[in-house]
Amino acid sequence: METKKQTAREGKKTRGISAFVVIIVSLALAELFYFYVLGNPANFEGGTRAGHPLDGNLLGTMFKGGFVVPIILTLLFTVIILSVERFFALNKAKGKGNLINFVYDVKAELKKGNISAAEALCAKQKGSVAAIVDAGLKKYKEMETMSIPKEQKIEEIKAEIEEATALELPSMQQNLPIIATISTLGTLMGLFGTVLGMIKSFSALGTAGAVDSVALSVGISEALVNTASGIATGALAIISYSYFSGKIDNMTYAIDEMGFALTQTYAETHNS
């Protein structure tokens, strides 16, 4: 029971900030950036937002992208903030030292039958992976004092590691589903803005008499800006999700390897 509580406490330490809070903050930042940076009157002819963007002024051009731009910016800022948060959270979950060296050192101590030294390595490494391995080591020592069949002892060790992993894994994966969703949503919002921009462009072409060049340029700007920003947001989210998923996979591989090593060592070194 104490092992489970200790592991649960360790899991709480690695939990990150709420995605809902991040989205709200990102929305506020996006609105401020849209109106006061992109919509700065100095970016437009005549010093007013109603004018054309100055030649080569990307900020003014982005402002003309319309109301979809703050939405895409919200998604972009959300990905950036959550990526930074996951970077620190997963580094903490990994522990202080190199994970490969940690696994190697613990396995070496197991082969020597030095469980106390392996526990000391876990205490030094810290993090979620070390907490799971430590839970398995404690169960390993507990099974040495139990008078039950050997096969049942091995299953008890496996079950302890699986339970500890189940407690820690959600904290490692926290906020990653949000990033994965934005990888698709960002692109879709970009396409949505593109469609709105093209509608304005065709409306300008369909007016009676001469083509409304102002409306046409605004529509094209909205289409292109939203396409570019939406694709960029989606691409960043995909890169972020893939990177952090890879880090989690490496940690779960280490946990699986240690779980196998614990059970294998017990089976080889104990007759009962």
Buried (B, 14 or more C-beta within 10 A) or exposed (E): EEBEEBBEEBBEBBBBBEBEEBBEBBBEBBEEBBEEEBBBEEBBEEEEBEBBBBEEBEBBBBBBBBEBBBBBBBBBBBBBBBBEBBBEBBEBBBBEBEBEEBBEBBBEBBEEEEBEBBBEBBEEBBBBBBBBBBBBBBBBEBBEEEEEEEEEBBBBBBEBBBBBBEBBBEBBBBBBEBBBBBBEBBBEBBBBBBBBBBEBBEEBEEEEEEEBEEBBBBBBBBBBBBBBBBBBBBBBBBBBBEBBBEBBEBBBEBBEBBBEBBBEBBEEEEEE
